[in-house]
Amino acid sequence: MIDVWSSTGVNLPRQMPTLENVPLPIDEVAFLIFRRGSAQTPDFNAALTSTSSLLAQMIKLNRILADINSLNARTVAGTSTGITLENEAMDLSNALSDWHDNLPAYMHDNSSNIHRYAAQGLGRMFVAVYLGYYHFGQLLFYQFLHGDCHSTILNAKFYASKCKVFAESLCEMVYAAHSVPGCDVQYTMVGHILVVASTVQIHTLLFSDNEEQIAAARTRLERNFAILSQLRTYWPTLDICFTRLRAFHRACRSSMDEPFRLDQWMLRFLSEFAEPVNDKIVGGSNELAWSLENIGMSPANSV
């Protein structure tokens, strides 16, 4: 899993093959009750064939992420366009849907389940599964936010809406995690995925004419900013997140549509989480002052 994330995050070639035939991890609850010398005989076969392992579900999702990264790279290279791009995006969309549809009901994202996993000491892992799912969805559909693709991709507007739904769900999962004891997520990758989700909220502020959507996006940006600021107190390296948001904001000020175009700059923005990104527009300002007031917290189209 780390090989897939890091290969794109630091722009290095992958070192490990996809191991489809390796058994997936067993159910976490079953694993935690196994003890040497216990009178209880563990049913290893049942545990191995169970679909209830959170880590196994993360591994399955990770395989889809590898394909999403590949599609985005081919899009930037110009080798996946038009109907080919749409078909590949649809296949990956179906893969994400199939993954979710095959989950047992007790692994769905809802309040009762997150509390149940928290009581088992697995709340943070449950949250991590869905942060991956929602982030991979926003990565897949992000390129369809750009208006130019609407003329060549039949389902572009539908995919753009799906990107927003995934980004909103990601934000709501982070908020839920911080409100349920034992579920809070404080690791550095949360900063990166929240930055990506925040730029989707900025898109709503810039282009939506729905006041309810605009108000909701503004609220999410406020909460995301607060969470990012809190995380930075633990992880000073998350200054990179603020650097990225500043660069994205400057790109928006130069041309509102350009930041959402999937080009080499945007590919780096979405994937290379370990490095800051340069200004999209050569000669952009290097000012350090940055706050919610200057990333589109005013009415739509007034960044």
Phi, psi and omega in degrees: 000317180295327180298320180291314180296312187287330181300322177274326185295327179239013175057052177239151178293147177294146183251344186241137178285163173285119186259085185290332188264000179283132180303142178280160179299154180280169178304132184296318181297316178298318180299318185291338181267352178290130179222140175296132178080005181290145177290338179283130178269113182289141177268086184296322181298316179296320181294323181289327183268357181290148175266007190268002179286123178294319180294323177297321179293325177295322179294318178299317178295323182299328177294325177290322178302319180301321179288325178294315178301319180295317180297316180297321178295320179290327177297314180296323180285349179082013180265354176228104183220170173053227185294328177297314178299315182297318180295318180293320177296320179295319178299317181288326174298317178294324179297317176296318180295318180297319177303312182293318183293335181272359177287142171293156185302327183285000176250007179286156180281096173208170187298317183295322181289320180294324176291323180294315179293325178298320180294335179270000183080016183242018184298317183292326178290321177300315178298318182299322178302312184282331173298321175296311181303311182290323179293318180297324177296316180291329175295317182296317188262358185302319185297340181277356173293334184286132186297329184299328185286348182294337182275344184245341182247118186303317185260022187301315181294323177296317179292324177298320177296321179294323177302316181293322179295316178297317180295318178296318180295324177298313179300313183296326177294318177298318180296316179298320181299324181279350180260348181251120180304136179085007182238354185298141181247120187237015182272165193293328183297337177300324178299314182296312184291331176289327176297314179299314179298326180293324178293331175293323176294323177297321178302318178297318179298324183283322194240346181281146173249014180262113186297326179293317178295319180297316180296319180294319179296320179296318179296318179296319179299319179298314182292320180297318179299318180295318180293317178299320179294321177295315180298326182294335177292334177270324187233091180303336180295346178287002167306332178302321180299316180290325175299319180294317179295323176297316180297321180293319180298318180296324177295322178296320182293329179285316180202114188300327185277330189300318184300338184265003177279130180280092175239190183298323179297313181292324178300317176296319180299317184285327193247322187274074188291342185273353185233146172290159176251145177284167176300139178293323180262120181300133180088012179295160182293149177253023183298145182266338182294128181205134178204177181298332184294339184243025173242021176107024179280000173267178183305163183304146176067024182231032181294000000 
